[in-house]
Amino acid sequence: MEDQDARRRRAAENQALFRAVNERIDELNRTFDQFTPYGSWTCECASTDCIDRVQLTLAEYEEVRAEPTHFAAFPSEPHVFADVERVVGRNDRYWTVENLGVGAERAAEVAD
């Protein structure tokens, strides 16, 4: 079985990939900001199979993004991997998860 550090690193790398996708989506959301308060973002959970979308304002996305170890996830338990992250914020549109241990270190490295 995969050790916890390797799983945390891999989860952080998966989440960083989704964050990169969201950076591109950010450009589109800024264009349409005048028409709707919420942008549609890719869920940044650790699952590479996830295709769910989350709704955040630009300010909310920037707030989550400001902390390199935080990611916006679809608001349900299957999108949280307790062995690699913890929920640090919840609302009805998205949850903010924070990487743990070496996953947090890897997320910070990838963000640089």
Phi, psi and omega per residue, in radians:
M1 nan 2.487 -3.117
E2 -1.094 2.387 3.133
D3 -1.304 2.802 -3.029
Q4 -1.089 -0.712 3.139
D5 -1.074 -0.756 3.126
A6 -1.126 -0.711 3.120
R7 -1.125 -0.716 3.124
R8 -1.141 -0.714 3.098
R9 -1.082 -0.814 -3.122
R10 -1.110 -0.717 3.113
A11 -1.076 -0.756 3.128
A12 -1.104 -0.684 3.121
E13 -1.177 -0.693 3.073
N14 -1.076 -0.775 -3.127
Q15 -1.158 -0.654 3.107
A16 -1.101 -0.629 3.088
L17 -1.081 -0.814 3.119
F18 -1.130 -0.609 3.091
R19 -1.114 -0.691 3.111
A20 -1.091 -0.704 3.078
V21 -1.075 -0.760 -3.125
N22 -1.151 -0.501 3.079
E23 -1.099 -0.654 3.087
R24 -1.249 -0.710 3.108
I25 -1.108 -0.573 3.130
D26 -0.936 -0.715 3.122
E27 -1.031 -0.766 3.112
L28 -1.182 -0.756 -3.130
N29 -1.073 -0.636 3.105
R30 -1.133 -0.624 3.116
T31 -1.120 -0.696 -3.077
F32 -1.691 0.102 -3.107
D33 -0.985 -0.586 -3.121
Q34 -1.202 -0.304 -3.090
F35 -1.725 -0.434 -3.088
T36 -2.601 2.463 -3.119
P37 -1.277 -0.406 -3.066
Y38 -1.922 2.326 2.983
G39 -1.606 2.759 3.093
S40 -1.782 2.109 -3.052
W41 -2.091 2.731 3.035
T42 -1.311 2.347 3.055
C43 -1.014 2.335 -3.118
E44 -1.782 0.510 3.096
C45 -1.214 2.990 -3.037
A46 -1.375 -0.116 -3.106
S47 -1.423 2.150 3.101
T48 -1.280 -0.209 3.124
D49 -1.583 -0.115 -3.059
C50 -1.241 2.351 3.073
I51 -2.212 0.238 -3.119
D52 -1.271 2.714 3.136
R53 -1.992 2.610 3.067
V54 -2.145 2.647 -3.119
Q55 -1.900 2.079 3.100
L56 -2.397 2.606 2.958
T57 -1.300 2.899 3.079
L58 -1.052 -0.705 3.136
A59 -1.115 -0.703 3.115
E60 -1.135 -0.760 3.129
Y61 -1.071 -0.771 3.131
E62 -1.102 -0.630 3.112
E63 -1.132 -0.803 3.094
V64 -1.093 -0.821 -3.063
R65 -1.140 -0.433 -3.102
A66 -1.082 -0.471 3.118
E67 -1.813 1.958 -3.030
P68 -1.082 -0.304 3.140
T69 -1.662 0.047 -3.131
H70 -1.836 2.496 -3.135
F71 -2.432 2.600 3.114
A72 -1.593 2.150 -3.109
A73 -2.132 2.685 3.053
F74 -1.005 2.432 -3.023
P75 -1.368 1.269 3.037
S76 -2.787 2.660 -3.066
E77 -0.970 -0.650 3.141
P78 -1.076 -0.240 3.141
H79 -1.641 0.080 3.133
V80 -2.042 2.252 -3.127
F81 -1.939 1.634 -2.964
A82 -1.009 -0.405 -3.134
D83 -1.424 -0.188 -3.120
V84 -2.157 -0.223 -3.066
E85 -2.728 2.982 3.054
R86 -2.421 2.689 3.107
V87 -1.427 2.220 3.120
V88 -2.030 -0.072 3.090
G89 -2.795 2.470 -3.125
R90 -2.410 2.432 2.865
N91 -2.606 -3.097 -3.043
D92 -1.312 -0.221 -3.106
R93 -1.796 -0.520 3.136
Y94 -2.825 2.757 2.993
W95 -1.997 2.574 3.038
T96 -1.749 2.177 3.100
V97 -1.955 2.622 -3.125
E98 -2.114 2.246 3.092
N99 -1.149 2.660 -3.141
L100 -2.034 2.675 3.002
G101 0.954 -2.314 -3.109
V102 -1.151 -0.400 3.058
G103 -1.135 -0.687 3.083
A104 -1.145 -0.710 3.101
E105 -1.093 -0.756 -3.114
R106 -1.177 -0.714 3.116
A107 -1.058 -0.721 3.102
A108 -1.134 -0.692 3.113
E109 -1.118 -0.771 -3.102
V110 -1.178 -0.535 -3.127
A111 -1.241 -0.428 -3.109
D112 -1.286 nan nan
